[in-house]
Amino acid sequence: MAFASDSDDEQALDFPGGMVSYTSEMRFISESQEKRIPCYRVLDDNGEIINGSDLEPGTSVSKEVAVKMYNDMVTLQMMDNIFYEAQRQGRISFYLTSMGEEAISIASAAALSTEDYILPQYREPGVLLWRGFTIQEFANQLFGNKADYGKGRQMPIHYGSNKLNYITISSPIATQLPQAVGVAYSLKMDKKDACVVTYTGDGGTSEGDFHAALNFAAVTDAPVVFICRNNGWAISTNVSEQFRSDGVVVKGQAYGVRSIRVDGNDALAVYSAIHSARKMAISEQRPVLVEALTYRVGHHSTSDDSTNYCKAIQAAEKTEKPPVSDLFSDVYDVPPSNLREQENQLRETINKYPQDYPSDVPV
């Protein structure tokens, strides 16, 4: 064991676990930073490009690409509406929408090459849409007919396409993450000019596979980009009940993985960040973690009822109704005779048919 210096504060010891320096001060590492990691964005609240936005040279979006991004996001939202209603009509057994998160899948897909492999979770049909998967192909999979590439053996929304380098979705949460590292390592060994991009939600980061995957990727220097859609909810579990860290982005540093937090509702920011992340992953042969902050507008899936945990709705439902008198007040200083007559008639009706009116309505 060799020391780099005789000074107490400067001594460095080459342990098998790595070079470390000594200090005589007992100091614990803080559980969190004083300030949250900032969130990268390009567009302001009005959709205008922020002056001085840090866009990597060569990542400017052409009019053609911008129009396709917008068109695909609209198409994805319309497709979600149609298939969601089809499930409610009993025509398919299950569906899951991307509403509120369209920019993440569409913009990231736009920043990638078709040679890049995709290991998705289940809210990334936008990547397939961008790569040319048709509405008919989506429908065939959802209905499990003979034209379905999965031969009807997968439940709805478990899309896959060999032609488009989109690995078939699997239901168990986060299993695709360590698998993505393995695929990325094979690309590394074959010296391919491509990377692997894998997606997960914030709930997926609570699985052991997430941590195993980041460590696996860092140790092997695998060219893989992890994209986490942090919408604040793992089905019905809020992030505050999942972890105490500053979101997901800081988890990358713990494993030695370069990371960035981006506004998932800013298509240009997502495009720019993923374009840069892909470049790093391939040219530097390293993993990159991208945390995209976003909103899940609808239910987790058709098997979920978000009203059970949407806190604003619960609060509104539990708040008592206003008194009946409020229907007739605050309009006239002195209520006219016809209004007083209407109020009397309503009260008589409520008293006569109490079973037809909520018992908690003040009369």
Beta strands, then each sheet from edge to edge (+ up, - down):
strand 1: 12-15
strand 2: 18-21
strand 3: 117-119
strand 4: 196-201
strand 5: 224-230
strand 6: 233-234
strand 7: 237-238
strand 8: 258-263
strand 9: 288-293
sheet 1: 1+ 2-
sheet 2: 3+ 4+ 5+ 9+ 8+
sheet 3: 6+ 7-
end
